[in-house]
Amino acid sequence: MMRPSQIALTTFYWAFIVYLFLPLALMVVMGFKDSNFIGFPINAWTTRWYLQVFQDTAVLHAFGYTLLISIVSTALSLVIGTWCAVFLGPARFWGRALVFAVMCLPAVIPGVISAISMRIFIRAIGLEPGTGAIILGLTIHNVPFVALMVLSRLGAMPRSQVEAARDLGADSLVAFLRVTLPFLFPSLLGASIFCMLLSFDDFVRAFFLGGYQPTLPVLIFAELRSGMSPAINAISTVVLVVTAALGLWAERATRRLKGTRS
Amino acid sequence: MHRQSTIARFTDVTKRFGRNVAVDRLDLDIAQGEFVTLLGPSGCGKSTTLRMLGGFETPDEGRILLAGEDVTRLPPNRRDVNMVFQDYALFPHMTVASNIAFGLELQGLGLGAIDARVGELLELVQLGSFRDRMPDQLSGGQRQRVALARALAREPKLLLLDEPLGALDAKLRGQVQIELKALQQRTGKTFLFVTHDQEEALTMSDRIIVMNAGRIEQDGTPEELYHQPRSRFVADFIGETNLFACQVRGSEDGRVVLDWNGILLRAAGSVESLGGRTAVEAALRPESIRLTSERPDQANALRMRIVRRVFKGSRIDLDLEAQDEPGGNAGLKASPDPAAIEALVGDTVWASWDPGRLAILQA
């Protein structure tokens, strides 16, 4: 027997799940529809949209380009973010809170604002819109996430770890490379997956800072304007599956690593 | 104090954290091959003293010498000392062997030499078959031994141990104490050990340095500290004790006569050594008190009634109250051997002790 409050909660939960997944499910289903128009009823099924997508060089190029941008910006964010965290972690200096706030700011500024200001900025320093500009914009946006994740892991690291390394003859650089960095590994893995996902599906920065070559989200947007086609559903489904799989794997991997290695 | 071949020397060392003085003008010599324990309550400066020798804290004043060399401002990686940390600080991403090899690699030893030395150390701590385990696959006692092997790997001049037994359960701790002492004697290394556990200090040390509020309260062998505490702090901190607030009455047969609430007690020593003090405190260990039914032929003998009796297995703790004496409410604690005492609560007995066991405190 369920009490009324439990029934209400359960109903609400399932309603939320439907609300969350129905649009996604609809998108996936439509990608298999054998017709040029999106919508019900579905009379025939096909996988030709997928074949078409995988043969479309524009899509493949955009995919590769987005992947490259994501990887480079993630790598930069990891280095800068880890540096920020290590710098801020143990230090107790005047103005620490201010430095911390400034570091976190890019994460909370609305994307449009930061993208437009970056656009003005790159023009001011004589940089052309394009690959470099997008990477710059994404890196600045990602650094706070890396720094926060690394900081929390750093907080869980006993002071004695680095002291033991120093005690056994390591200078501060060797101690960082051989003891601190391996300890941070789970959070670095988690942060890099998170940054990859953030960068890969970023539209606003790629749109404002990009040159002639479109990233995948920009390409999809451009194709949408020329009319909805189930091909877009196919692209989106592929991206959805890949990112969801990556996200789930990363979540499990970091949890397992933190469990055994702390 | 001068001993042969001093390995480490603190001269007038002071360390402050903000306004708090952690270590206050400390002078300390540690001789080659000694097992020295810094003993005291938390916040007494014992860990700070250890950490200054390790290089993790820098003194505000004074100098620290290690084998004659001034190491006061040297970073930890350039000192010939190694530390066993309270939480062991094993590197979680390395195997047991890699943990032990860490310091050897940084010394620039060849792979073969490292491998041989790691094997040797694993044998020393009896963990030969645990070479490829990860630290999280070891028990607390095994981790402690790996930490010990790792710290010994570089043949340090001095081994620092920061409460390394605190995380072990009571039974294991007793066993590890014996092992640690045996290891120290076998290797001939100088050990500087920090603990707040007086029993641990008594079990293992050649010499105990009792610290309080950043200063040394007393420096001596375990026996000296136990039977001749210099201060009330030491008498209180180490073991159970009876404290007597007494007036000095004079001397008699080479002994000091003390007046404790009207009861006259005799203590070893001379009035001259008291430096003119007329009011002193004296300490007496409960197990130094003998209980008899007949009046013994002893300078210190009181007729007392047993008011409480607690059986502790290897001993009995008794609370005694003085009878037929001017200070009628005067109480004592005694811990006789259970086999030697049959008296029960309410019985009246004679409590007596040797004047040599009654220690007059110097502070």
Contacts between the chains, C-beta under 8 A, distances in Angstrom:
chain1	res1	chain2	res2	distance
A	158	B	87	5.8
A	158	B	89	6.6
A	160	B	85	4.4
A	160	B	86	7.3
A	160	B	87	5.6
A	160	B	89	3.8
A	161	B	89	5.5
A	161	B	91	7.0
A	163	B	54	7.9
A	163	B	56	5.7
A	163	B	76	7.0
A	163	B	83	7.6
A	163	B	85	7.1
A	163	B	89	6.8
A	164	B	83	7.3
A	164	B	85	6.0
A	164	B	89	3.8
A	164	B	90	8.0
A	164	B	91	7.4
A	164	B	150	8.0
A	165	B	91	7.6
A	165	B	102	7.3
A	166	B	55	7.5
A	166	B	56	7.8
A	166	B	75	6.9
A	166	B	76	4.2
A	166	B	77	5.2
A	167	B	54	6.3
A	167	B	55	7.7
A	167	B	76	5.0
A	167	B	77	7.4
A	167	B	81	8.0
A	167	B	82	5.8
A	167	B	83	5.0
A	167	B	151	7.7
A	168	B	77	7.7
A	168	B	82	6.9
A	168	B	102	5.2
A	168	B	103	3.5
A	168	B	106	6.4
A	168	B	150	7.0
A	168	B	153	7.8
A	168	B	154	7.0
A	169	B	77	4.9
A	169	B	103	5.3
A	169	B	106	3.8
A	169	B	107	6.3
A	169	B	154	6.9
A	170	B	77	5.8
A	170	B	102	7.9
A	170	B	106	5.8
A	171	B	75	7.7
A	171	B	77	5.6
A	174	B	106	7.0
A	178	B	91	8.0
A	178	B	102	7.6
A	179	B	91	5.8
A	182	B	91	7.6
A	182	B	93	4.3
A	183	B	92	7.2
A	183	B	93	7.1
A	185	B	93	7.5
A	260	B	134	7.8
A	260	B	136	6.0
A	261	B	92	4.9
A	261	B	93	5.9
A	261	B	136	7.7
A	262	B	92	6.7
